[in-house]
């Protein structure tokens, strides 16, 4: 991840930029480096899912989605194939 961080974040930002005209409240709240890679916090579950899908489309790998309905919280994880 460290070697391709800029490329991955370019896809993340491009996805958010594409969504902005139709969904102006869907935004990236923050990006943080974590031990496992990079964590992207969004204001909306649909944007999180879209970003994970865009990363899978661009770099292959695997996406997993966990939704906590009672908390209105979605965790979308993308992992590059090893």
N, C-alpha and C positions, 0 to 999 in steps of 0.2 A: 504494500500500500504506500509506503513512504516514497518509493521510487516513482509512483504514478499519481501522487496526491493532486498535483495541479490539473492533470487530465480528468481525474474523477470529479474534482470540484467544478471544473468547467461544465461538465454534464449536469451536475446538481444545479448550478446557477442558470444554465440554459433552460432546464425544465421549469424552474420557478419563473423565469422571464416569459416563457410561452404561456403560462397559466395566468399571468397578471392581468392582461386585458379583459378576460372574461370573469375572473375571480380575484378582484383586487385585494380581498382580505386574506387570501392564501399567500402566506409569506414565509420566508426562512427567518426564524427568530434568532438562531445562533448556530455556529459551527465550532466544534471543540475537538481537539486531538485527544484520543483516549488510547488505552493500551492496545485495544483490538483494531484500531484504525482511526476513523473519523466519525463523530456523531453529529447529525444534523437535526436540529429541532425546528419543527414547523408549527404554524398556527392551525393547520387543518390535516385531518387524516387522509383526505384524498390527495393532497400534495405529497405527503410522505409516501403513499403507495405509488404515485406517479414517478417520483424520484427513484425509488427502488426499481421500478420497471424500466425506466430509462437507463439506469446503470446496467441492468441485465441485458438490455438490448445492445448497449454499446460495448460491453466488456464480457458478455456471457456470464457464467457463474450461476448462483442460486439465490432466490429471494424467498424469505419466509415472512409471513404476516401473522401477527397476533393482535387480536382486537379484544379489549376489555369493555364490553357494552355498558356495564354499570358505571364506568368511569369516563366513557366517551374518549377512550385512549387507544391509539393504534401504534404498534411498534413494527416497523418494516425493516428487515435486515437483509442486506445484500452481501454475499460473500463471493469472492472470485474463486473459480475452480482451482484446485491445487494440483 
